[in-house]
């Protein structure tokens, strides 16, 4: 037998266990209303345990139930039975759209399947309505089958109920008025003015201590001590020219606008005079005393019949009235203005040039249309580069990364060792050959080139008529320039998206000259043969075209002798050939890794 006090101790423990069991049995089961309720139940403290006789039974308390929540469940915003996401054509049946109310039984007969078989709301809810659409092809004619079911989400992290009603719809923005304007001004970051040239100018002036021009900053002039700016006429609210538009740093623009003028007063209108655009002087840096004058680079005169004549001098011409028979005209009127501003990487303006197109204006061309352009040119290591903004018009590529068949081959030249590759802005003019025309006259097609397109074997040519009076060396130099073009490239991009700064990746063009074996004779270039070798690079599933070698051969022959008074015709040709140099593709797989796994020494304890 145990100690004498062990029996009373067992009875006390048995009583405590019975009390806990009674409390557990009194916990009520959760109802649907309890799950839907969003208010916590009021906390009620149970009665304290009073001392009682060990072993005495405890009277169970009646179960307590919580009051169901009085807040109703929000009505679903989306009615899936009336929602049809594939109904795109109003008053017309969309193909394979089983929920389209405009479709009839005849339309269902030609459906192949339902493009949207299930329509439901937010998939994160635990339970929601879902509309199921299907087709019964056994019926004659085929019929649409619609079912509305209660979709159950098996995830334990689903949303049971949404009790935040504003989240079920978009919040209407607050409209500024006279009462809340000051409060909204304090919370916002300020206002900006957007012109048609997509340039945002801050409403506040730049800091007076700014030592350089930044992107989008106004170009200051020295006309006014209060801070004048270079004016660039542009159309703002209409097609009429507005002379109060400022020119922004590093923002290339080209605009056209019209002016309503009185022809009899053309001599007094400043916007028609050259001096109005060439007289300002630009500050080298903002708020400085160093001035950069605007120099006139060229003047072209356009007559009434649209013929153009470039003047040898650059003196300022003034508009003047004149008489042409019975009609009054105004000469030396500004039609086009082109600014060319040179700057450094330190944000300083170093040079400003101006080109004019002047014309004659009659009453027939009123209102007058003017064109204004401004371009920024950067100086790096003594070389000039034109600035192109990616924000206005991104530079297109010939592939990404490999070349695409039919797109131009990217090429350029390196001005000095250590610098980047220089490319022309026109990607169709980087690698070109002679252009073929219907007349087949070499002198007529001078300056007209045909771009070299990747993957296209091309051949072009023309005819050159020679007489005995033309010296051989002059003809040879002329034909060589005709075949090579204005700027034959030194390098070709290996990929369609190669960067100009990665000079080591670019493929050099190997230029050679092949001449005849006849000695002491003048050699006349007759053909330019360009051979481009390319290979497939990358995986077998998606190979990329890559250029690996480019050779250009200038073929020359003896100068043909023409008899006196007779002409001899020489055929000049250019040939481009693309050669695939890819090796046979062999799939390769990595060797399976060797698993060097060691079990602990007591892994099989106690069996071993």
C-alpha positions as CSV (number, residue, x, y, z in Angstrom):
1,X,0.0,0.0,0.0
2,X,1.1,3.5,-0.6
3,X,1.4,6.3,1.9
4,X,-1.8,7.3,3.7
5,X,-2.0,10.8,2.2
6,X,-1.8,9.5,-1.5
7,X,-5.6,8.7,-1.8
8,X,-6.7,12.3,-1.0
9,X,-4.1,13.7,-3.5
10,X,-5.5,11.4,-6.2
11,X,-9.0,12.6,-5.5
12,X,-8.0,16.3,-5.8
13,X,-6.3,15.7,-9.2
14,X,-9.4,13.8,-10.4
15,X,-11.6,16.7,-9.4
16,X,-9.4,19.2,-11.3
17,X,-9.5,17.0,-14.4
18,X,-13.3,16.8,-14.2
19,X,-13.5,20.6,-14.0
20,X,-11.4,21.1,-17.0
21,X,-13.3,18.5,-19.0
22,X,-16.6,20.2,-18.1
23,X,-15.2,23.6,-19.3
24,X,-14.0,22.1,-22.6
25,X,-17.3,20.4,-23.2
26,X,-19.1,23.7,-22.8
27,X,-17.4,25.5,-25.7
28,X,-20.0,26.2,-28.4
29,X,-19.6,25.2,-32.1
30,X,-18.9,27.9,-34.6
31,X,-21.9,28.9,-36.8
32,X,-21.9,30.6,-40.2
33,X,-22.9,33.8,-38.6
34,X,-19.9,33.6,-36.3
35,X,-17.6,33.1,-39.3
36,X,-19.1,36.0,-41.1
37,X,-19.0,38.3,-38.1
38,X,-16.2,40.9,-38.1
39,X,-16.7,42.1,-34.5
40,X,-14.9,40.3,-31.7
41,X,-17.1,38.6,-29.1
42,X,-17.2,40.3,-25.7
43,X,-14.7,38.8,-23.3
44,X,-16.4,37.3,-20.3
45,X,-14.4,36.1,-17.3
46,X,-15.6,32.8,-15.9
47,X,-16.3,32.4,-12.2
48,X,-13.3,31.7,-10.0
49,X,-12.9,28.3,-8.6
50,X,-14.1,28.2,-5.0
51,X,-12.8,25.7,-2.5
52,X,-14.9,22.6,-2.4
53,X,-14.9,19.1,-1.0
54,X,-12.5,16.9,-2.9
55,X,-14.5,14.5,-5.1
56,X,-17.7,16.5,-5.1
57,X,-19.2,16.8,-8.6
58,X,-19.2,20.2,-10.3
59,X,-22.4,21.5,-11.7
60,X,-21.8,22.3,-15.4
61,X,-22.7,25.8,-16.6
62,X,-25.0,26.3,-19.5
63,X,-23.2,27.0,-22.8
64,X,-22.7,30.7,-23.7
65,X,-23.4,31.7,-27.3
66,X,-22.3,34.9,-29.0
67,X,-24.7,37.3,-30.6
68,X,-24.7,37.1,-34.4
69,X,-23.1,40.2,-36.0
70,X,-25.6,42.8,-37.1
71,X,-23.3,43.9,-40.0
72,X,-24.4,42.3,-43.3
73,X,-22.0,40.8,-45.7
74,X,-21.2,43.2,-48.6
75,X,-23.0,42.5,-51.8
76,X,-20.5,41.2,-54.5
77,X,-19.6,44.0,-56.9
78,X,-19.1,41.7,-59.9
79,X,-22.1,39.7,-61.1
80,X,-20.4,36.8,-62.9
81,X,-23.6,35.8,-64.5
82,X,-23.8,39.1,-66.4
83,X,-20.1,39.5,-67.0
84,X,-18.6,38.6,-70.4
85,X,-15.0,39.5,-70.9
86,X,-14.9,38.2,-74.5
87,X,-17.8,40.4,-75.7
88,X,-15.8,42.9,-77.7
89,X,-18.1,43.8,-80.6
90,X,-21.4,45.7,-79.7
91,X,-24.6,44.3,-81.2
92,X,-22.5,41.5,-82.9
93,X,-21.7,38.0,-82.0
94,X,-18.0,37.3,-81.2
95,X,-16.5,34.0,-82.4
96,X,-16.2,31.3,-79.7
97,X,-17.6,33.8,-77.0
98,X,-20.2,31.6,-75.3
99,X,-21.3,34.3,-72.9
100,X,-22.0,36.9,-75.6
101,X,-25.8,37.7,-75.4
102,X,-25.8,38.7,-79.1
103,X,-25.0,35.1,-80.1
104,X,-27.9,32.8,-81.2
105,X,-28.3,29.0,-81.6
106,X,-27.1,29.3,-85.2
107,X,-23.9,31.0,-84.1
108,X,-23.3,28.3,-81.5
109,X,-23.4,25.7,-84.2
110,X,-20.2,27.0,-85.8
111,X,-18.3,27.4,-82.5
112,X,-15.4,25.1,-81.9
113,X,-15.0,25.7,-78.2
114,X,-15.7,28.4,-75.6
115,X,-12.8,30.9,-75.5
116,X,-13.6,31.8,-71.9
117,X,-15.1,28.7,-70.2
118,X,-14.9,30.1,-66.6
119,X,-15.9,33.6,-65.4
120,X,-15.3,34.4,-61.7
121,X,-14.3,37.3,-59.5
122,X,-11.3,37.5,-57.3
123,X,-9.7,34.1,-57.0
124,X,-8.4,34.8,-53.5
125,X,-11.8,34.5,-51.9
126,X,-12.6,31.3,-50.0
127,X,-16.0,31.0,-51.6
128,X,-17.6,32.9,-54.5
129,X,-19.9,32.5,-57.4
130,X,-18.5,31.3,-60.8
131,X,-20.1,31.0,-64.2
132,X,-19.2,27.9,-66.3
133,X,-19.8,27.9,-70.1
134,X,-19.6,24.9,-72.4
135,X,-21.1,23.6,-75.6
136,X,-23.3,20.6,-76.1
137,X,-22.3,19.2,-79.5
138,X,-24.6,16.2,-79.2
139,X,-27.7,18.4,-79.5
140,X,-28.9,19.4,-83.0
141,X,-28.2,22.2,-83.4
142,X,-25.4,22.5,-80.7
143,X,-26.4,24.4,-77.7
144,X,-24.7,26.4,-75.0
145,X,-24.6,25.1,-71.4
146,X,-24.5,27.6,-68.6
147,X,-23.9,26.7,-64.9
148,X,-23.7,29.0,-61.9
149,X,-21.8,27.2,-59.1
150,X,-20.2,28.1,-55.8
151,X,-16.4,28.0,-56.3
152,X,-14.5,26.9,-53.3
153,X,-10.9,27.9,-52.8
154,X,-8.9,25.1,-51.1
155,X,-6.1,27.4,-49.9
156,X,-5.9,28.0,-46.2
157,X,-4.8,31.6,-46.9
158,X,-8.0,32.6,-48.7
159,X,-10.1,35.7,-48.0
160,X,-13.3,34.9,-46.2
161,X,-14.9,38.3,-46.2
162,X,-14.1,41.8,-47.3
163,X,-15.4,44.2,-44.6
164,X,-13.7,47.3,-46.1
165,X,-16.3,48.7,-48.4
166,X,-14.1,51.5,-50.0
167,X,-11.8,48.8,-51.3
168,X,-14.5,47.5,-53.5
169,X,-14.4,50.5,-55.8
170,X,-12.1,53.3,-56.9
171,X,-12.0,56.4,-54.8
172,X,-13.0,59.5,-56.6
173,X,-10.2,62.1,-56.6
174,X,-10.7,65.4,-54.9
175,X,-11.4,68.2,-57.3
176,X,-9.7,71.5,-56.5
177,X,-11.9,74.4,-55.7
178,X,-11.6,77.7,-53.8
179,X,-12.0,76.0,-50.4
180,X,-9.3,73.2,-50.7
181,X,-6.9,74.8,-53.2
182,X,-4.4,75.9,-50.6
183,X,-4.4,72.6,-48.9
184,X,-3.8,70.7,-52.1
185,X,-1.0,73.1,-53.1
186,X,0.9,72.2,-49.9
187,X,0.6,68.5,-50.4
188,X,1.6,68.5,-54.1
189,X,5.1,69.0,-55.5
190,X,4.2,72.0,-57.7
191,X,3.0,72.5,-61.2
192,X,4.9,72.1,-64.5
193,X,4.1,73.4,-68.0
194,X,4.4,70.9,-70.8
195,X,4.8,72.3,-74.3
196,X,4.3,70.3,-77.5
197,X,8.0,69.6,-77.8
198,X,7.6,67.3,-74.7
199,X,9.9,69.6,-72.7
200,X,9.1,70.3,-69.1
201,X,10.3,73.6,-67.7
202,X,10.2,74.3,-64.0
203,X,8.1,77.2,-62.8
204,X,11.0,78.4,-60.7
205,X,14.1,80.0,-62.2
206,X,17.4,78.2,-61.9
207,X,19.7,79.0,-59.0
208,X,21.8,82.1,-59.6
209,X,24.9,80.1,-58.7
210,X,24.5,77.5,-61.5
211,X,27.9,77.2,-63.3
212,X,26.7,75.1,-66.2
213,X,23.7,74.3,-68.4
214,X,21.7,71.2,-67.5
215,X,19.3,69.3,-69.6
216,X,16.1,71.3,-70.3
217,X,17.5,74.5,-68.9
218,X,16.7,77.8,-70.8
219,X,19.5,79.2,-72.9
220,X,20.2,82.6,-71.5
221,X,21.1,85.7,-73.5
222,X,22.7,89.0,-72.6
223,X,20.0,91.2,-74.0
224,X,18.5,91.9,-70.6
225,X,20.1,91.9,-67.2
226,X,17.0,90.4,-65.7
227,X,17.6,87.1,-67.5
228,X,16.5,86.9,-71.1
229,X,16.5,83.6,-73.0
230,X,16.9,82.5,-76.6
231,X,13.5,82.5,-78.2
232,X,12.6,79.6,-80.4
233,X,9.2,80.2,-82.2
234,X,6.9,77.2,-81.9
235,X,3.2,76.5,-82.3
236,X,1.5,76.2,-78.9
237,X,-2.2,76.3,-78.7
238,X,-2.7,76.6,-82.5
239,X,-0.6,76.5,-85.7
240,X,0.3,80.2,-85.2
241,X,3.9,80.9,-84.2
242,X,4.5,81.9,-80.6
243,X,7.8,83.8,-80.1
244,X,7.8,83.4,-76.3
245,X,8.9,79.7,-76.4
246,X,12.4,79.3,-74.9
247,X,15.1,77.1,-76.4
248,X,16.1,74.3,-74.0
249,X,19.6,72.9,-73.6
250,X,20.2,69.6,-75.3
251,X,16.7,69.5,-76.7
252,X,16.6,69.1,-80.4
253,X,13.5,70.5,-82.0
254,X,12.1,70.9,-85.5
255,X,8.7,72.7,-85.8
256,X,6.6,74.4,-88.4
257,X,4.2,77.3,-87.7
258,X,2.3,80.0,-89.6
259,X,2.2,83.8,-89.4
260,X,-0.6,86.1,-90.4
261,X,1.2,89.2,-91.9
262,X,0.3,92.3,-93.7
263,X,2.4,92.3,-96.9
264,X,2.6,96.1,-97.0
265,X,4.2,96.1,-93.6
266,X,6.7,93.2,-94.1
267,X,9.7,95.5,-93.6
268,X,8.6,96.4,-90.1
269,X,7.9,92.8,-88.9
270,X,10.8,91.6,-86.8
271,X,10.0,87.9,-87.2
272,X,10.6,88.1,-91.0
273,X,14.1,89.7,-90.6
274,X,17.5,87.9,-90.3
275,X,18.7,90.3,-87.7
276,X,15.9,89.2,-85.3
277,X,17.5,85.7,-85.0
278,X,21.2,86.6,-85.4
279,X,21.4,89.6,-83.1
280,X,21.2,87.8,-79.6
281,X,24.3,86.6,-77.9
282,X,24.1,83.5,-75.8
283,X,25.8,83.3,-72.4
284,X,28.5,80.6,-72.3
285,X,27.2,79.4,-68.9
286,X,24.1,80.7,-67.0
287,X,24.4,84.0,-65.2
288,X,27.9,84.7,-66.5
289,X,29.5,87.6,-68.4
290,X,31.1,85.5,-71.2
291,X,29.1,85.8,-74.4
292,X,28.9,83.6,-77.4
293,X,27.8,85.4,-80.6
294,X,25.6,83.8,-83.1
295,X,27.4,83.6,-86.5
296,X,25.6,83.2,-89.8
297,X,26.8,80.1,-91.5
298,X,24.9,80.1,-94.8
299,X,22.2,81.9,-96.6
300,X,20.1,80.3,-99.3
301,X,17.6,82.3,-101.5
302,X,14.4,80.7,-102.8
303,X,12.6,82.3,-105.7
304,X,8.9,82.2,-106.5
305,X,9.4,79.2,-108.7
306,X,11.1,77.3,-105.9
307,X,14.7,77.4,-107.3
308,X,17.4,77.7,-104.6
309,X,20.6,79.8,-104.8
310,X,23.3,79.8,-102.1
311,X,24.9,83.2,-101.5
312,X,28.7,83.5,-101.2
313,X,28.5,86.1,-98.5
314,X,26.8,86.0,-95.1
315,X,25.8,89.6,-94.7
316,X,22.4,90.4,-93.1
317,X,19.7,91.0,-95.6
318,X,16.6,93.0,-94.8
319,X,13.0,92.4,-96.0
320,X,12.0,94.9,-98.8
321,X,8.9,95.5,-100.8
322,X,9.2,95.2,-104.6
323,X,6.9,95.2,-107.6
324,X,6.6,92.3,-110.0
325,X,4.4,93.7,-112.7
326,X,1.1,94.7,-111.1
327,X,1.7,92.4,-108.0
328,X,3.5,93.5,-104.8
329,X,6.0,91.1,-103.3
330,X,8.3,91.1,-100.3
331,X,11.9,89.8,-100.8
332,X,14.5,88.5,-98.3
333,X,11.8,87.1,-96.0
334,X,12.9,84.4,-93.5
335,X,11.4,81.0,-94.3
336,X,13.6,78.6,-92.4
337,X,16.0,79.1,-89.5
338,X,18.4,76.4,-88.3
339,X,20.4,76.7,-85.1
340,X,23.6,74.6,-84.5
341,X,24.9,75.0,-81.0
342,X,28.2,73.4,-80.0
343,X,28.8,72.5,-76.3
344,X,31.2,70.7,-74.1
345,X,30.7,67.9,-71.5
346,X,31.0,70.6,-68.8
347,X,27.7,72.2,-69.9
348,X,29.2,75.2,-71.7
349,X,28.1,76.7,-75.0
350,X,31.2,77.2,-77.2
351,X,29.8,78.1,-80.6
352,X,26.5,79.1,-82.1
353,X,25.8,78.9,-85.9
354,X,22.8,79.9,-87.9
355,X,21.5,79.0,-91.4
356,X,18.8,80.8,-93.2
357,X,16.5,80.1,-96.1
358,X,15.1,83.4,-97.4
359,X,12.4,83.7,-99.9
360,X,10.0,85.9,-101.8
361,X,6.5,86.2,-100.5
362,X,3.4,87.3,-102.4
363,X,-0.2,87.6,-101.4
364,X,-0.8,84.0,-102.7
365,X,1.3,82.4,-99.9
366,X,-0.2,84.4,-97.0
367,X,-0.5,83.2,-94.2
368,X,3.2,82.5,-94.3
369,X,4.6,79.2,-93.1
370,X,8.0,79.2,-91.3
371,X,10.2,76.3,-90.2
372,X,12.6,76.4,-87.2
373,X,15.2,73.8,-86.2
374,X,17.7,73.6,-83.4
375,X,20.4,70.9,-82.9
376,X,23.1,70.5,-80.3
377,X,26.6,69.2,-81.2
378,X,29.0,67.9,-78.5
379,X,32.8,68.2,-78.7
380,X,34.7,65.2,-77.3
381,X,38.5,64.9,-77.7
382,X,38.4,67.5,-80.5
383,X,35.7,65.6,-82.5
384,X,32.2,66.8,-83.0
385,X,29.2,64.5,-82.2
386,X,25.5,65.3,-82.8
387,X,23.2,64.7,-79.9
388,X,20.2,62.4,-80.3
389,X,17.6,62.1,-77.6
390,X,16.2,58.7,-76.8
391,X,13.2,60.4,-75.2
392,X,11.9,61.7,-78.5
393,X,12.8,59.0,-80.9
394,X,14.7,55.9,-80.0
395,X,17.5,54.7,-82.3
396,X,16.3,51.5,-84.1
397,X,18.5,48.4,-84.1
398,X,19.2,45.8,-86.8
399,X,18.7,43.0,-84.3
400,X,18.8,42.1,-80.7
401,X,21.3,40.7,-80.4
402,X,21.7,38.9,-83.8
403,X,21.1,40.5,-87.1
404,X,17.6,40.2,-88.7
405,X,17.4,39.4,-92.4
406,X,16.5,42.5,-94.3
407,X,17.7,45.1,-91.9
408,X,20.7,47.3,-92.7
409,X,24.2,46.3,-91.6
410,X,25.6,48.6,-88.9
411,X,29.0,50.1,-89.7
412,X,31.2,53.1,-88.8
413,X,34.7,54.4,-88.6
414,X,37.2,55.1,-85.8
415,X,38.7,58.6,-86.1
416,X,41.7,57.8,-83.9
417,X,43.1,55.0,-81.9
418,X,41.4,54.7,-78.5
419,X,38.2,56.5,-79.5
420,X,34.8,55.0,-80.0
421,X,33.1,54.0,-83.3
422,X,31.4,56.9,-85.1
423,X,28.2,56.1,-86.9
424,X,25.9,58.3,-89.1
425,X,22.5,59.1,-87.8
426,X,20.9,57.3,-90.8
427,X,21.3,53.6,-90.3
428,X,20.5,53.0,-93.9
429,X,23.6,55.0,-94.9
430,X,26.3,53.3,-92.8
431,X,27.3,50.6,-95.3
432,X,26.1,51.3,-98.9
433,X,26.9,50.4,-102.5
434,X,26.3,52.0,-105.9
435,X,22.7,52.7,-106.8
436,X,21.2,51.3,-110.1
437,X,19.0,53.6,-112.1
438,X,16.9,53.1,-115.2
439,X,19.3,55.4,-117.2
440,X,22.4,53.4,-116.2
441,X,24.4,56.7,-116.1
442,X,27.1,56.7,-113.4
443,X,27.3,60.5,-113.3
444,X,23.6,60.8,-112.8
445,X,23.5,58.5,-109.7
446,X,26.4,60.1,-108.0
447,X,25.6,60.6,-104.3
448,X,22.6,58.2,-104.4
449,X,23.4,55.0,-102.5
450,X,21.7,51.7,-101.8
451,X,22.0,50.3,-98.2
452,X,23.5,46.8,-97.7
453,X,20.8,44.7,-96.1
454,X,21.8,41.6,-94.0
455,X,21.3,38.3,-95.8
456,X,20.6,39.9,-99.2
457,X,23.0,39.2,-102.0
458,X,23.0,42.4,-104.1
459,X,24.5,43.6,-107.4
460,X,24.2,47.1,-108.9
461,X,26.0,48.9,-111.7
462,X,26.0,51.7,-114.2
463,X,27.7,52.7,-117.4
464,X,30.5,55.3,-117.8
465,X,31.1,56.8,-121.2
466,X,34.8,57.7,-121.9
467,X,36.4,59.8,-124.5
468,X,40.1,60.2,-125.4
469,X,40.1,63.7,-124.1
470,X,39.5,62.6,-120.5
471,X,42.7,61.8,-118.5
472,X,42.9,58.4,-116.9
473,X,43.9,59.5,-113.4
474,X,41.0,61.9,-113.1
475,X,38.5,59.2,-114.2
476,X,40.1,56.6,-111.9
477,X,39.8,58.9,-108.9
478,X,36.2,59.8,-109.8
479,X,35.2,56.1,-110.2
480,X,36.9,55.1,-107.0
481,X,34.9,57.7,-105.0
482,X,31.8,56.6,-106.8
483,X,32.2,53.0,-105.8
484,X,33.3,53.6,-102.2
485,X,30.8,56.4,-101.5
486,X,31.3,59.5,-99.4
487,X,32.5,57.7,-96.2
488,X,33.3,54.0,-96.6
489,X,33.4,52.4,-93.1
490,X,36.3,50.9,-91.3
491,X,34.4,48.6,-89.0
492,X,31.2,46.6,-89.1
493,X,29.1,45.7,-86.0
494,X,29.2,42.0,-85.2
495,X,25.6,42.0,-83.8
496,X,22.6,44.2,-84.6
497,X,22.8,45.8,-81.1
498,X,26.5,46.3,-80.8
499,X,27.5,49.4,-78.8
500,X,29.8,52.0,-80.4
501,X,32.1,52.1,-77.3
502,X,32.9,48.3,-77.5
503,X,35.5,48.9,-80.2
504,X,37.3,45.5,-79.6
505,X,34.1,43.6,-80.5
506,X,33.7,45.3,-83.9
507,X,34.8,43.5,-87.1
508,X,37.4,45.5,-89.2
509,X,36.8,45.8,-92.9
510,X,39.8,44.3,-94.9
511,X,40.1,46.5,-98.0
512,X,42.3,45.2,-100.8
513,X,42.9,46.3,-104.4
514,X,43.2,43.9,-107.3
515,X,44.8,45.2,-110.5
516,X,45.7,43.7,-113.8
517,X,49.3,42.5,-114.6
518,X,49.8,45.1,-117.3
519,X,52.7,47.4,-116.3
520,X,53.0,51.1,-117.0
521,X,49.3,51.4,-117.6
522,X,46.6,53.4,-115.8
523,X,44.4,51.3,-113.7
524,X,40.7,52.1,-113.7
525,X,38.5,50.7,-110.9
526,X,35.6,48.8,-112.4
527,X,34.1,46.8,-109.5
528,X,33.7,46.7,-105.8
529,X,33.2,43.3,-104.3
530,X,32.1,43.0,-100.7
531,X,32.0,39.6,-99.0
532,X,30.4,39.3,-95.5
533,X,30.9,36.1,-93.6
534,X,28.5,35.3,-90.8
535,X,27.8,32.5,-88.5
536,X,25.1,31.3,-86.1
537,X,25.9,32.1,-82.5
538,X,24.2,30.8,-79.3
539,X,21.9,27.9,-78.7
540,X,20.4,25.6,-81.2
541,X,16.9,26.6,-80.2
542,X,17.4,30.3,-80.9
543,X,20.6,30.9,-82.9
544,X,21.7,34.5,-83.5
545,X,23.3,35.8,-86.7
546,X,26.8,37.2,-86.1
547,X,29.2,38.8,-88.6
548,X,32.7,37.4,-88.3
549,X,34.6,38.8,-91.3
550,X,34.2,41.5,-93.9
551,X,36.4,42.0,-97.0
552,X,36.1,44.7,-99.7
553,X,38.0,44.2,-103.0
554,X,38.4,47.0,-105.5
555,X,38.9,45.4,-108.9
556,X,40.8,47.5,-111.4
557,X,41.6,47.0,-115.1
558,X,43.6,48.7,-117.7
559,X,42.3,52.0,-118.9
560,X,40.5,51.4,-122.2
561,X,41.9,53.4,-125.1
562,X,39.3,55.2,-127.2
563,X,40.0,56.3,-130.8
564,X,39.8,60.0,-131.5
565,X,36.2,61.3,-131.7
566,X,34.7,58.0,-130.5
567,X,33.3,57.0,-127.1
568,X,33.9,53.8,-125.2
569,X,31.5,52.6,-122.5
570,X,32.8,51.0,-119.3
571,X,30.6,49.0,-117.0
572,X,31.0,49.9,-113.3
573,X,29.5,47.4,-110.8
574,X,29.2,46.7,-107.1
575,X,28.5,43.2,-105.6
576,X,27.6,42.2,-102.1
577,X,27.7,38.5,-101.1
578,X,26.8,37.0,-97.7
579,X,28.6,33.7,-96.9
580,X,27.4,31.4,-94.1
581,X,30.5,30.2,-92.3
582,X,28.8,28.3,-89.5
583,X,30.2,24.9,-88.6
584,X,27.8,21.9,-88.4
585,X,25.8,22.2,-85.2
586,X,26.4,19.4,-82.7
587,X,24.3,19.3,-79.5
588,X,26.5,19.1,-76.4
589,X,25.5,18.1,-72.9
590,X,27.3,18.5,-69.7
591,X,28.6,15.5,-67.9
592,X,26.5,14.3,-65.1
593,X,27.8,15.5,-61.7
594,X,29.5,13.0,-59.5
595,X,27.8,12.8,-56.1
596,X,30.4,12.7,-53.4
597,X,28.1,12.0,-50.5
598,X,29.4,10.4,-47.3
599,X,27.2,9.0,-44.6
600,X,28.2,9.6,-41.0
601,X,30.0,6.7,-39.3
602,X,27.1,5.9,-36.9
603,X,24.3,6.2,-39.6
604,X,23.3,2.5,-39.2
605,X,23.7,2.4,-35.5
606,X,22.6,0.2,-33.7
607,X,22.2,-2.3,-36.5
608,X,25.8,-2.4,-37.5
